[in-house]
């Protein structure tokens, strides 16, 4: 743009701002492009969620009694504690298994395509199919028990299926990619010169990991922990198929109440689960770097 044109349009043009009618005309194109998705989410997600929340206080009459009885409900308290415990164990197992795999994915570029395929291939398979596969593996006559008997380590099959351990193993396998990918993305953002500088200053590999790699990868760790924990809170198919009938989760309790046509109580449990997940997401998002980690993973 020439100097004469800039003088004609005024000082706003010199700093890249519009003046006149152009300044008053908003750019509606981003809103128009996002409108179909917004309408879809409002119609098929937001409205059903609002209807569910309203049912928890309006069925059969307008009251908050459904929420007031929860602190004294032994079934709810036990189920809520079991759900949190299972989610915590699954998150810790996923973190312990996922961090080394994420480091191998970043530090071994030669093997990275194979590792990525091994990570994503189960991820592309239905959760229902993977849960059935774990039922076959962990059954009394499954591959795991048969291998132990053939090796002479046990005399009779172990009871693994329909136990909390089976639920934790299967859920950890299913949710593992959600832990690996954010951590790998955070590790990829670390400047390699920092690691070389630490090594040049005489730092052993373990100290370099503890003082350089681990702190710089914490945003990815926090993002992976948040994803796995929140998803584990609402898991239904896997706990229902491989878990025991006594160690039920919130999602299983909701399904039972729906089968009994107790819509008000099921809506109340759903609202509590939703509020818990939103509270955890809000708390994690306030941690330094976690929001940036999500934005980097979305790119």
C-alpha positions in Angstrom: 0.0 0.0 0.0 1.5 3.4 -1.1 2.2 6.2 1.3 -0.4 8.4 -0.5 -3.1 5.8 0.1 -2.2 5.5 3.7 -2.4 9.2 4.2 -5.8 9.2 2.5 -7.3 6.4 4.7 -6.0 7.9 7.9 -3.8 6.8 10.8 -5.7 3.6 11.4 -4.6 2.2 8.1 -0.9 2.7 9.1 -1.3 0.2 12.0 -3.4 -2.3 10.0 -6.8 -1.3 11.3 -9.9 -0.8 9.2 -11.8 2.5 9.1 -15.1 3.6 7.8 -17.7 1.0 6.6 -15.1 -1.8 6.6 -14.6 -1.4 10.4 -18.3 -1.8 11.0 -18.7 -4.9 8.8 -18.0 -8.1 10.9 -16.5 -11.1 9.3 -19.4 -13.7 9.5 -17.7 -16.4 7.5 -16.2 -18.3 10.6 -19.6 -18.3 12.3 -21.4 -19.5 9.1 -18.9 -22.3 8.7 -19.3 -23.4 12.3 -23.1 -23.0 12.3 -23.9 -26.6 11.1 -21.8 -28.2 13.9 -23.2 -25.8 16.5 -26.8 -26.6 15.5 -26.0 -30.4 15.4 -24.5 -30.2 18.9 -27.4 -28.2 20.3 -30.0 -30.5 18.8 -28.4 -33.9 19.6 -26.2 -33.2 22.7 -27.0 -30.0 24.5 -30.8 -30.4 24.5 -30.8 -34.1 25.7 -28.3 -33.2 28.4 -30.5 -30.3 29.6 -33.6 -32.6 29.4 -31.8 -35.1 31.6 -30.7 -32.5 34.1 -34.3 -31.2 34.3 -35.7 -34.6 34.8 -33.5 -35.1 37.9 -35.4 -32.2 39.6 -38.8 -32.5 37.9 -39.7 -36.2 38.1 -42.3 -36.8 39.5 -42.6 -33.2 40.9 -40.2 -30.3 41.2 -37.9 -31.2 44.0 -34.2 -31.6 44.9 -34.9 -34.6 47.1 -33.1 -36.9 44.6 -29.9 -35.0 45.3 -30.5 -34.7 49.0 -30.7 -38.4 49.5 -27.4 -39.2 47.8 -25.1 -38.5 50.9 -27.0 -41.1 52.9 -27.3 -43.6 50.0 -24.9 -46.4 50.8 -25.1 -47.9 47.3 -24.3 -44.6 45.7 -21.4 -43.9 48.0 -19.9 -47.4 47.5 -20.4 -47.2 43.7 -18.9 -43.7 43.5 -15.9 -44.7 45.6 -15.3 -47.8 43.4 -15.6 -45.8 40.2 -13.0 -43.3 41.5 -10.7 -46.1 42.7 -10.9 -47.9 39.4 -10.3 -44.7 37.4 -7.3 -43.9 39.5 -5.7 -47.3 39.1 -6.3 -47.3 35.4 -4.8 -43.8 35.1 -1.7 -44.8 37.1 -1.2 -48.1 35.1 -1.7 -46.2 31.8 0.9 -43.6 32.9 3.5 -46.2 34.0 3.1 -48.1 30.7 2.5 -45.2 28.4 5.4 -42.9 29.3 8.2 -45.3 28.2 6.2 -46.1 25.0 5.9 -42.3 24.3 9.7 -41.9 24.8 10.4 -44.8 22.5 8.0 -43.2 19.9 10.0 -39.9 20.1 13.5 -41.1 20.7 13.6 -44.0 18.2 12.5 -42.4 14.9 13.5 -45.5 13.0 10.9 -47.6 14.9 8.4 -44.8 15.3 6.1 -45.9 12.4 5.9 -49.5 13.8 5.3 -48.3 17.4 2.6 -45.9 16.1 0.8 -48.7 14.3 1.0 -50.9 17.4 -0.6 -48.0 19.4 -3.3 -47.1 16.9 -4.3 -50.5 15.6 -6.2 -51.5 18.8 -7.5 -47.9 19.0 -9.3 -48.4 15.6 -11.0 -51.6 16.9 -14.4 -51.4 18.6 -14.4 -51.2 22.4 -16.9 -54.1 22.3 -14.6 -56.3 20.3 -11.6 -55.5 22.6 -13.7 -56.3 25.7 -14.8 -59.6 24.2 -11.1 -60.4 23.5 -10.2 -59.8 27.1 -13.0 -62.1 28.2 -11.4 -64.8 26.0 -7.9 -64.1 27.4 -8.9 -63.9 31.1 -11.5 -66.6 31.3 -11.0 -69.8 33.3 -10.1 -71.6 30.1 -8.6 -68.6 28.4 -5.2 -68.2 27.0 -3.7 -66.7 30.1 -4.8 -69.6 32.4 -3.9 -72.2 29.8 -0.4 -70.7 29.5 0.2 -70.8 33.3 -1.1 -74.4 33.5 1.2 -75.5 30.6 4.1 -73.8 32.3 3.4 -75.7 35.5 3.0 -72.5 37.5 -0.6 -73.3 38.7 -2.6 -76.5 39.1 -6.0 -75.1 38.4 -7.3 -72.0 36.6 -7.3 -68.7 38.4 -10.4 -66.6 38.7 -9.5 -63.4 36.9 -12.6 -62.7 34.8 -15.4 -60.8 36.5 -13.1 -59.3 39.1 -11.9 -55.7 39.6 -8.4 -56.8 38.3 -9.9 -57.8 35.0 -11.7 -54.4 34.7 -8.5 -52.5 35.4 -6.5 -54.6 32.9 -9.0 -54.2 30.1 -9.6 -50.5 30.7 -5.9 -49.7 30.9 -5.4 -51.4 27.5 -8.3 -49.5 25.9 -7.3 -46.1 27.3 -3.6 -46.4 26.8 -3.4 -44.4 23.5 -5.1 -41.4 25.2 -2.1 -41.4 27.6 0.7 -42.1 25.1 -0.2 -39.5 22.4 -0.2 -36.3 24.6 3.0 -37.3 26.4 4.7 -38.1 23.0 3.6 -34.7 21.7 5.0 -32.9 24.8 8.3 -34.9 24.5 8.6 -33.9 20.9 8.4 -30.2 21.9 11.5 -30.5 24.1 14.6 -28.9 22.5 17.2 -31.6 22.0 20.0 -29.1 22.7 18.8 -29.0 26.3 19.5 -32.7 26.7 22.9 -32.4 24.9 23.8 -29.5 27.2 22.9 -31.5 30.3 25.0 -34.4 29.0 27.9 -32.1 28.2 27.8 -30.8 31.8 28.4 -34.3 33.1 24.8 -35.2 34.0 24.0 -38.9 33.8 21.0 -40.0 31.8 18.8 -40.6 34.9 19.5 -37.2 36.3 18.9 -35.6 32.9 15.5 -37.4 32.7 14.5 -36.3 36.2 15.7 -32.7 36.0 15.1 -31.9 32.3 12.9 -34.3 30.4 10.3 -35.1 33.1 9.6 -31.5 34.2 9.3 -30.3 30.6 6.9 -33.1 29.7 4.6 -32.5 32.6 2.0 -30.6 30.5 1.6 -33.7 28.3 1.5 -35.9 31.4 -1.3 -33.8 32.9 -3.2 -33.8 29.7 -3.0 -37.6 29.4 -3.9 -38.1 33.0 -7.0 -35.9 32.6 -8.1 -37.7 29.4 -7.7 -41.2 30.8 -9.3 -40.4 34.2 -12.3 -38.6 32.8 -12.9 -41.3 30.2 -12.5 -44.0 32.9 -15.2 -42.3 35.1 -17.9 -42.9 32.5 -16.8 -46.3 31.1 -19.7 -48.7 30.8 -19.1 -51.5 28.3 -15.8 -52.9 29.6 -16.7 -52.9 33.3 -20.1 -54.5 32.5 -18.5 -57.3 30.4 -15.3 -58.2 32.3 -16.0 -56.8 35.8 -17.7 -58.4 38.6 -21.4 -57.9 39.5 -20.5 -56.7 43.0 -18.0 -54.1 41.9 -20.2 -51.9 39.8 -19.4 -48.4 38.5 -21.6 -45.3 38.3 -22.4 -46.0 34.6 -23.5 -49.5 35.4 -25.7 -48.2 38.2 -27.3 -45.7 35.8 -28.0 -48.5 33.4 -29.6 -50.6 36.1 -31.8 -47.7 37.1 -32.9 -47.1 33.5 -33.8 -50.8 33.2 -35.9 -50.4 36.3 -37.6 -47.3 34.7 -36.3 -45.2 37.6 -35.6 -42.2 35.4 -35.3 -39.6 38.1 -32.6 -41.4 40.0 -30.7 -42.3 36.8 -30.9 -38.6 35.7 -29.6 -37.6 39.2 -26.6 -40.0 38.9 -25.9 -38.8 35.4 -25.9 -35.2 36.6 -23.5 -36.0 39.4 -21.2 -37.8 37.1 -21.3 -34.9 34.6 -20.6 -32.4 37.3 -17.7 -34.4 38.7 -16.1 -34.7 35.2 -16.5 -31.0 34.5 -15.1 -30.1 38.0 -12.0 -32.3 37.3 -11.5 -30.8 33.8 -11.8 -27.3 35.2 -9.3 -28.0 38.0 -6.8 -29.6 35.5 -7.2 -26.7 33.1 -6.0 -24.3 35.7 -2.7 -26.2 36.1 0.2 -24.4 34.3 0.7 -25.6 30.7 -2.2 -28.1 30.6 -4.4 -25.9 28.4 -1.4 -25.3 26.1 -0.9 -29.0 25.9 -4.4 -29.6 24.7 -4.1 -26.9 22.1 -0.8 -28.3 20.8 -2.4 -31.8 20.6 -5.3 -30.3 18.6 -3.0 -29.0 15.9 
